[in-house]
Every structure is written in structure tokens, then in C-alpha cells.
């Protein structure tokens, strides 16, 4: 009996060791519900109260026109006069209207200078209408601008930290119009995957059906999972979404290599594989050094001092570099180890990966950004 227990215990330990660990994620983190989304807002306004760091009205005529229009609305006529103020800056105001934002709620806004203003520090945004894509006003923004940078200027030097011409106003806009969408009345929902993948969509549908005990979810394409809301589900649509958002799924991902050529950053997925291939890396490097030497004439001679050029040429043919053979089907760690064995930098690794792909030996997609 003890022997049987030991065998069972050993088998259990072996199962725990060889069992692959799954990176389970919640459905909530993998999808977005169609219709529940933010809406972008934009507006044009004026920031006043700047300490001489605003727009030069000579270089920013739109700022002067805006000031005149604003003053005329307040009963002040400034047409035909020359303005010299530098305490005002024309800005673009942007914000995101959250889904289901009710009238009277407050949202954050971002403020960015349009003209040649040096800083928005200490400024106050005047009432600015924020428009949606349909041209309707959805919010009104106003308030003091908080910036994350600063600038200090002296007679012979200046210091700038961060971006002083862009700032933010927390709760700086009031919602004036709601976006109509009745979630509770929907009978069919669409779950949109953040990273479209056919396998992940099928796994989500299977996990939801298993959890609810019926055929309710169906993957219609790699980016969408359709969900039929049961008529008698407790809590309705909100209760259904609340339940399935917590369902755990193991998302799949394609084998992909992402390359940012500007910064030299390389990101490789865990499923990247290569066929058997031999790699050698070496560059012909020629260094030319020019060293000028001064030639002095002999004593009591009629010669003149001259500068004589001296040139040295150093040629590196990369003879010390090795050729590395990578066997078929190696994993990501083996691929990285093989590339590191060549002693190459990120820039050369980018060229090597592209050459392996061109040879048909890299079983992954290469995406170049930047």
C-alpha cells in the first residue's frame, strides 16, 4: 500500500513538472464590447494669463483674430488697433468622451500650443467648446493649465525641461451632450478582440459556452465573437457581461518578429522557429586616420615650417568571426543564444533575421516599424 502511494505521489510530482504553464487571461482583458467606446473631442481656444511667454501676434495672426473676436463678444471693440500682448496663446484642446458619460460629469482635457508660445505655465484656458466627429458640441472646457515642464532663460543661456507648451486640465471639461446607446436593450453582442486571432476567438467562444452551459457564443471571424443574450438570463445583458468577463482563456499568438530600425529594438515571440541554417557574419571595415605633422627647417637654413600629412590605413576583414549552425526547430532561447554567439549587435541581428527570412528558414512574420 505504501509503495502504491509513493508511485502515485511520484507520478503527481512528474505531472506537475512536465505540465506546461498556461498564461491564462480574462476575457475582459482580451476583448472590447462593440458599442462601448470612447469618442474623441477637439476644440480651439485661448490660454490667457501667461507671463510674456505667449504668442507673438505678428507671427500668429490667428491669435490676434481670436482675441478680437472674444473681446467683441464681451462688448469691447478692438478692430483697427495694433496689439502687442504676449500673455495669450492659441491652443488646441483635445479630450476623450468616455462611454455612457452623463450630462454634467467632468472629463480631463489636454491643451497644446499652436503658435510660437514659449510656455503655457500659469495660463488659464477660457471657455472652449469641444466638438465630436459629427460637428456637435459635447463638452465645454475651462480652467488653469498644469504643465509638466518648464523653461528658464537668461542673457547667455536657457534651460528647458519637458514640453512647456503642452499641458493638462484635470476635470477641465463638463459634458453637455450624451452619446445615445442602450446596452441593456441589446439582444446580440459582438466581442471585438484587441489582437485578432482565429484560434483565440475560437477559444473564447468555447470557454464562454462551457461556462454558460449552452451554445451562446460563436466566433464569426478572427476579430469578432458573437454573443446571443438569453432572454431569461439573470441580470440581463449587464449580468451576462459581468459573468463572462471573468472567464479565463489561454490566448494564442502568431509567430512574429517586430523590428524597430530607428532604435534597434527587436522583439521576438515565443513561437518563433527556424529551419536548419548556417550563419556567418562579418564586415569589411576600413579605417583611415589623418595625422598632421609639423616639419621644421634646419638651423641657419632658409627653409620654412611646413605641415606634412601622415595617413594610416587599418583594414579589418572580420577574419575572427565564426560560422554558426542552428538546427531545425530551435526555440526562441536557442535562436537568441546562437545570435549572441556570433558577437553581433542589435543592428547586425536585424540584418541577419531579415536574411534568414529571405532564405525561407524563419518560420515567423517580420514586422518592421519606425
N, C-alpha and C positions, 0 to 999 in steps of 0.2 A: 504493500500500500504506500509506504514511504517512497519507494522507487518510482511509482506512478506519479506521485505528487511532484517529485523532483523533475521528472521528464516534462510534466505539464508546465511547471514553473520555468524550466529552461526554454521550452517552446514559446511561452508567453514573452520571455525576455527577447528571444530571437525575433519574434514578430514585431516587437516594439522597435528593435534596432533597424530592421530592413524595411519597415513600413514607411513610405515616403511621406514627408510632412507637406500638407496642403496649405497654400496661402488662401484661406477662406476669407471672402469679403461679403459684406452685407449687400443685398440688392439695392438698398438705399444709396450706397456709395458707387454703384455701377451704372445706374440709370437715372434719367430725369423724366418726370411725368409730362406728357405733352399738354401744353396749356398753362403749366405752372412755370413762369419765366419772368425775368426782369425785362424792363423796357428802357431804352436809352433816351435820355433827355439832353437838350442842348439849348443854350441861350447866350445872348450878347449883353454885356453890362459894363458898368463903370465902377472902378475902385477909387475912392477918394480918401483924403487924409494922409497921403504919402509925404514924407519929409524931403521933398525935392528930388525924389527918385522915380517920378512918373514919366509919362511920355513927353517927348518934345513935340509940341503942337505943329512945329514946322515940318517935322519928318513924319508925323502921324496925323494927317488931316481928318481921318475918320474920328479921332478922339475929339478934335475941336468941334466937328459937326454934332457929335453925340452930346457934348457939353451944352452947346447952344440949344439943341432940341430939348434937353432936360430942363434947362433954365426957362425956356419959353412955356413949358407945361406948368412951371411954378410961377409964371407971371413976370419973368424977367426977360427983357429984350436986349440981346447982345449982338444982333446982326450988324455987320459992318465994322465991328470993333476988332482990334488985334489982341489976342490973348497970349500971355507969356507964362501961364501957370505950369508948374511941373509936379503938381501934387495930385494929378489924376492920371489913371491908366485905363485904357480899354482892355477888356478881358473877355475870354470865352469861358462860359460856365457850363460844366457837364455834371451829370448825375445819373444814377440808375434808379428807376422806379420799381420797387420790389413787387412781386406778385401779391395780389389781394391787399395792397396798401390802401387804407381807408382815407377818406377826406379828413383833413385836419392833422394827420400824422406827419411827423418830421423825418426828413431824409438828409443824408450828407451830400455836400456838393464840392466839386473841385474847381479851382479858379486858376487860369493860365493867362499870362500877359500876351497881348497881340502885337503891341508896338515895340518901341525901344526903351521901355521902362527898365530901370536898373534893379528895382526891388519892390515887392508888394508888402514889405514889413510895415506893420502899423496901419494898414489900409482897411477900409470898410466897404464892402460890396453894397451898392444901392439896389433897390428892388428890381429884380431881374426875372422876367417870365421865362420859364423853361418849357420848350416845345418838344412834342413827340414827332415820330416819323410822319404822322398824318397832319401835321401843322397845327394841332390843337395844344392849348396851354394846359399842362398837367400839374405844374408846381410853380411857386414863386420863391426865389432865393434872396436872402439878405443877411448881412451880419459881418462881424470882424473876421479878417482873413488871418489864419495861422500858417506860417511858413516854416519849413524845416531847415532852411539855410540862411545865410547872412552874407553881407558884403561890407567891407570896410576899406575906405580909400583915403590915402594921404597924398602929399605932394610928390613923392617919389616912388610910391609902391601902393599896391592894393591887394586885398585878400578876399577871396570868395570861397565860401563853403556851401556845398549842396547847390540847390537851384532856388535862389531867392525870388525868381519871377513866377513861381507856381506855388499855390497853397491850397488849403482845405478849410472848409467851414463845417464843423460837426453840427448835425441837426440844423443846417443852414437853410433848408427849404421846407415849405409847407405844401403838402399835397392838396390840390384844388379840384382834381378830377380823378375818378376811379376808372380802372380798366375793367370792363364788364366781362366776367367769366364765372359761370355757375358750375363748380366742380361737383357739388352734391347731386346735381341732376343728370350727370353723365351716366350712361349705361355701358359704354365701351371706352376703355382707356388704352392709351398707347404709351409704352415704356421705351424711351429712346436711350440707347446705350451711349455712354460717353466715348468709349472706344469700340466702334463697330467691329463685331467678330461673330461669324456664324456659329462657331462652337459655343461661345459664351452665351449667345442668345438662346440656343437650344438648351443649355444647362439651366439658365434662369427659368425658362418655361417649365422644364421638368421639375425643378425644385419647388416652384410655386404650386404646380399641380399635385405634387406629392404632399406638400404641406396642407393644402386645402382639401385634398381627397376627391378630386374631380378634374375633368378636362376644362379648365377655365382659361389658362394661358396658352398662347401659341406664338412661336417665332415666325413672323411673316417675312423677314429679311434679316441680314446681318446687323442692322441698326435698330430694329423695332420688334418688340414683343407685345402682341395684342392681348388685352385682358378683358373678358366679359364679366361684368359685375352681376353676381347672383341677386335676384330680386328680393330674397328674404335674408340677405346677409346681415348679421347683427352689426349695427353701427353704420351700415350703408357704405358709400364709397370711401369716406374718411376712415372708417374702421377697417375696411379691406386693405387700403394702402398702408395703414399703420401696422397691420399684421405682416404683410408680405415684405415690407421694407427691412424687417429683421431677419428674413430668411438668408442663410449663409450659402454662398456659391463659390466654387473654385473657378475663377476666370481664366480663360485661355488667352494666349497672345502669340502673334506670328513671330517667326524668327526675323529679327530686324537689327541692322546696324545703323545708328544715327551718327552722322559726322557733321561737326561744325567747323568748316575750314577756316573761318576767321579767327577763332580762339584755339583751334587744335583739340577740341574736346571730342572724345569718341565714347559712345555708349553702345554696348552690345547686349542683346537679350540672352537669357539663359539657354534658349533652344538653338542658338547659332551652331551650325555644324559645317565641317569642311570635308572634302574628299582627300584622298592621299595626294600630297603635293610636296614638292621640294622648293624651298625659298632661299634665295641668296640676295643679300642687299649690300651694295657698295656704290660709292660715288667717287668720281674723279674730281679732286679738289686741287686747284692751282692757286697758290698764294704769292702775290707779287708785293715785295716790300721795297720802297724807295727811301734811301738814307742819304741825305746830302752831306758831303764832307767839304771842309774848307782847306784849300791848298795855298800855303804861304810861300812867297818867293824867298830865295836865299838871301843871306846878309850882303849888303852893299851891292845888290843887283838892281836892275831897272825893272824887274818884273812887278806884276800886280797880283793882289789877292783874288783868287777865283774860287767859286763854288763848284765842286766836281760831283756829279751824281753817281751814286752807287746803287745798283739794283741786284736784289737777291730773289731767286725764284724757288719755291718749295712745292713739289708735286706729291700729292698723296693719292695713290691709286686704290686705296682700300684693300690692300692685299691681306690684311689680318682678319677680315670679315669671313664668317663661316657660312656654309650652306646647311640649312636645317630641313629635315624631312618630317612632315607631320602626317601621321597615319590617318586612315579614313575614319570618319565619325567621331573625331575627338570632341570633347565638350569644351565649354567656354573657358574653363580654367586652364586646360591643356593648350588651347589656342593662345591665351594670354601669355602662358609660360614660354611657348615657342617663340612668340614675337619678342618677348623680353630677352630671350637667349641670344637673339641677334644683336642686342645692344643698340636698338634704334629708338629714336624719339617719336613723339606723337605725330609729327608731320610725316615722317617716313612710314609709320604704321598706316596712316591714311592711304598713302600711295600703294602699300603692299596689299591692303584689303581690297582696294579697287582693282588691282592687278589679279588677285585671286578670283574676284567676281568675274572679271573679263575672261579668265581661263575656264569658267564654269565650275570651279571647285568650291565656291562658297554657297552653301545652301541657306541663303538668307537674303532679305531685301536690304539694299543700301539706300538710305535716305540722306541726302546732303542738304543741310540748311545753312543759312547765313550767306 
